[in-house]
Amino acid sequence: MRTRLWRLVICWPLVALGIAMLLRAHLGVAPFDVLSTGTTKALGWPFSIVYLAVSLVFYAVGAALGGRLGWASVVGTFVISPLISVFHALVPESPALAVRIPLMAGATVILAVAVCLVITTELGAGPTEVFMLGLIRRGTPLVVARWVSDGLPLVVGALLGGAVGVGTIIFGFALGPLIKLGFRLLHYVPPRRADLDLVIAVQAPPV
């Protein structure tokens, strides 16, 4: 448990730093934020309300598919939000692509590390991750599950007029393989439905 809690303490600032770097790069926001910005534009609601509503939808769908929710899902939201503002003020901004491209690449790697850390704690991940874990539990390969969990909000958000950039596309394609690599390095295997059925069968009392 101590290791899992330390991973949470590390991953939350990393998430905030990665998001701040993406914002400073001005090459496109993360796919989930495309949906949030698109919904805000379409409905005229405040971004904070939209972000919460979209998060709840993804949590609900992910949980229905078998993704694991936890207390860290809620706490992380309140911890990360103010940290984004802190890191946004600290990360320098530049119009030069020679600065913006490394910022985007670094943000992608940092967010992949943060996602791996928070999922392996099994204490509660973010909305996109819970959706991804639900797909994995239903038998979808990890990389494909990540592409779906990022691709769905990207496409819907883009149709609603959300902010999309070349960095969004690169981010969406790169994160799945990076997460797969991170899980391998951390020796973590996300549970699948077949694994759960086997555990239930072994633990079930004889008839």
C-alpha positions in Angstrom: 0.0 0.0 0.0 2.9 2.4 0.7 4.2 1.9 -2.8 0.8 2.4 -4.3 0.3 5.7 -2.3 3.7 6.9 -3.4 2.8 6.3 -7.0 -0.3 8.4 -6.6 1.7 11.2 -5.0 4.1 11.1 -8.0 1.6 10.7 -10.8 -0.8 13.6 -9.9 1.9 16.3 -10.3 3.0 14.5 -13.5 -0.5 14.7 -14.9 -0.7 18.4 -14.2 2.8 19.0 -15.6 2.0 17.1 -18.8 -1.3 19.0 -19.4 0.5 22.3 -18.8 3.2 21.4 -21.3 0.5 20.4 -23.9 -1.2 23.8 -23.4 2.1 25.7 -23.8 3.0 23.7 -26.9 -0.2 25.0 -28.7 -0.2 22.0 -31.0 -3.5 20.5 -29.8 -5.0 19.4 -26.5 -5.5 15.8 -25.3 -8.4 13.9 -27.0 -10.6 14.0 -23.8 -10.2 17.8 -23.7 -11.3 18.0 -27.4 -14.6 16.5 -26.3 -14.9 18.9 -23.3 -14.1 22.0 -25.4 -16.4 20.8 -28.2 -19.3 20.2 -25.8 -18.7 23.6 -24.2 -18.9 25.3 -27.6 -22.0 23.4 -28.6 -24.0 23.8 -25.4 -22.6 27.0 -24.1 -22.1 25.6 -20.6 -19.1 26.5 -18.4 -16.1 24.3 -19.2 -15.8 23.1 -15.6 -19.4 21.8 -15.7 -18.9 20.1 -19.0 -15.7 18.5 -17.9 -17.4 17.1 -14.8 -20.4 15.8 -16.8 -18.2 14.2 -19.5 -16.0 12.6 -16.8 -19.1 11.1 -15.1 -20.3 9.7 -18.4 -16.9 8.0 -19.1 -16.7 6.8 -15.5 -20.2 5.3 -15.8 -19.5 3.6 -19.2 -16.1 2.3 -18.0 -17.6 0.9 -14.8 -20.4 -0.8 -16.8 -17.7 -2.5 -18.9 -15.9 -3.6 -15.8 -13.3 -0.8 -15.2 -12.3 -0.2 -11.7 -13.3 3.0 -9.9 -11.8 4.1 -6.7 -11.4 7.0 -4.2 -8.3 8.3 -6.0 -10.5 9.0 -9.1 -12.3 11.7 -7.1 -9.4 13.0 -5.0 -7.1 13.2 -8.1 -9.5 15.6 -9.8 -9.3 18.1 -6.9 -5.5 17.7 -6.5 -4.6 18.0 -10.2 -6.8 21.0 -11.1 -4.9 23.6 -9.0 -1.6 22.0 -9.9 -2.2 22.6 -13.6 -2.4 26.3 -13.0 0.9 26.2 -11.0 2.8 24.4 -13.7 1.2 26.4 -16.5 2.7 29.5 -14.9 6.1 27.8 -14.6 6.4 26.2 -18.1 7.8 28.8 -20.5 5.9 29.7 -23.7 7.5 30.2 -27.1 6.3 30.7 -30.6 9.2 28.6 -32.0 8.4 25.1 -33.2 11.9 24.1 -31.9 10.5 24.6 -28.4 6.9 23.6 -28.9 7.5 20.2 -30.5 9.8 19.0 -27.7 7.2 20.3 -25.2 4.5 18.2 -26.9 6.7 15.1 -27.1 7.8 15.5 -23.5 4.2 16.0 -22.3 3.1 12.8 -24.1 5.8 10.7 -22.4 5.1 12.3 -19.0 1.4 11.6 -19.3 2.0 8.0 -20.3 4.2 7.6 -17.2 1.5 9.2 -15.0 -1.2 7.0 -16.5 0.9 3.8 -15.9 1.5 4.9 -12.3 -2.1 5.7 -11.4 -3.5 2.5 -13.0 -1.0 0.2 -11.3 -2.1 1.6 -7.9 -5.6 0.1 -8.5 -6.9 2.9 -6.2 -8.8 4.8 -8.9 -7.8 6.2 -12.3 -9.1 9.0 -14.5 -12.2 8.8 -16.7 -10.4 7.8 -19.9 -8.4 5.2 -18.1 -11.5 3.6 -16.4 -13.1 3.4 -19.9 -9.9 1.9 -21.3 -9.7 -0.7 -18.4 -13.3 -1.6 -19.0 -12.6 -2.3 -22.7 -9.5 -4.4 -21.7 -11.5 -6.4 -19.2 -13.9 -7.2 -22.0 -11.1 -8.6 -24.1 -9.9 -5.7 -26.2 -6.1 -5.5 -26.6 -4.5 -2.7 -24.6 -3.3 -0.5 -27.4 -6.6 -0.8 -29.3 -8.5 -0.1 -26.0 -6.5 3.1 -25.6 -7.1 4.2 -29.2 -10.8 3.7 -28.7 -10.9 5.5 -25.4 -9.0 8.5 -26.9 -10.5 8.2 -30.4 -14.1 8.4 -29.4 -13.9 11.7 -27.5 -11.6 13.1 -30.2 -14.0 12.3 -33.1 -17.1 13.5 -31.2 -15.4 16.5 -29.9 -14.1 17.5 -33.3 -17.6 17.2 -34.8 -18.8 19.5 -32.0 -16.1 22.1 -32.9 -13.5 21.2 -30.2 -9.9 22.3 -30.4 -7.9 19.8 -32.4 -4.3 20.0 -33.5 -1.6 17.8 -35.0 -0.4 17.2 -31.5 -3.8 15.8 -30.6 -3.5 13.1 -33.3 0.1 12.2 -32.4 -0.8 12.1 -28.8 -3.8 9.8 -29.5 -1.7 7.3 -31.5 1.4 7.3 -29.3 -0.1 7.0 -25.8 -1.4 3.4 -26.3 2.0 1.9 -27.2 3.7 3.9 -24.5 1.3 2.7 -21.8 1.8 -0.9 -23.0 5.6 -0.4 -22.6 5.1 1.1 -19.2 3.0 -1.8 -18.0 5.6 -4.2 -19.2 8.3 -2.4 -17.3 6.2 -2.3 -14.2 5.2 -6.0 -14.6 1.6 -5.1 -14.5 -1.2 -7.0 -16.4 -4.6 -5.4 -16.5 -7.3 -7.9 -15.5 -9.5 -9.4 -18.2 -12.9 -11.0 -18.1 -11.4 -14.4 -18.7 -9.1 -14.0 -15.8 -12.0 -13.1 -13.5 -14.1 -16.0 -14.7 -11.2 -18.3 -13.9 -10.9 -16.9 -10.4 -14.6 -17.3 -9.8 -14.6 -20.8 -11.1 -11.6 -21.8 -8.8 -13.2 -20.1 -5.7 -16.7 -21.4 -6.3 -17.8 -24.2 -3.9 -18.4 -27.6 -5.4 -22.0 -28.5 -6.2 
